[in-house]
């Protein structure tokens, strides 16, 4: 059952990431090289994934984190 839950969660995250329209540059509106939570707020899909993508938990998404 645990394996099924992990698989389902992974599929949901992948589906959400695919549904997220826009490139890193589209979201990095102030062109400082990171996406802040306020910039991410332009996309409901990105906001849902933000904390999961923010691997170093600094409150910003680097391009590497965004591309995962």
C-alpha positions, 0 to 999 in steps of 0.5 A, a space after each residue: 500500500 505504501 508503494 502505491 501511495 508513493 507511486 500515486 504521489 509521484 504521478 500527481 506531482 508529474 502531472 501538476 508539473 506538466 500542467 504548469 505553463 510557463 518557463 523559468 524566465 516567464 516566472 522570474 519577472 524581476 530577472 534576478 535569477 530566482 523565482 520568489 513565492 510572490 512571483 510564483 503566485 502568478 500560477 496556481 500550479 506552481 504555488 502547489 509545487 513550490 515547497 516541494 521544488 524548493 529543495 534547499 528551503 530558502 523560499 526561492 526557486 533556482 532554475 535547477 530546482 524549477 527544472 526538476 
